Amino acid sequence: MDDGRLVLCPVTMNHVASEDRNGRVARANGAYWRRLEIRLASVCDDLMVLMVDGWLDSRGVGRERELFEATGKPITFLKPGAPLSSADPTDRPN
């Protein structure tokens, strides 16, 4: 955001939006997340993956990576706390 990028974070945006005033949470099923991932991948220029605990095992991150790879859009992997300027889109972890 500091460098002018428009940022979407599906997990944080949707988890907050799913809570009602009484703190109850609506549970979104896998079909919901897949529809959201497909829609976002169609309009986003690139994917930035924050490599926090569990990111490599996340089915959602895996599907997002597949969508971006299939369309040839760049994917950048970011280590927590590392400056964005140190990110290398060619450095792909397994």
Secondary structure, DSSP 8 states (H G I E B T S, - for coil): -TTS-----HHHHHHHHTB-TTS-B----HHHHHHHHHHHHHH-S-EEEE--TTGGG-HHHHHHHHHHHHHT--EEEE-TT--GGG--TT----
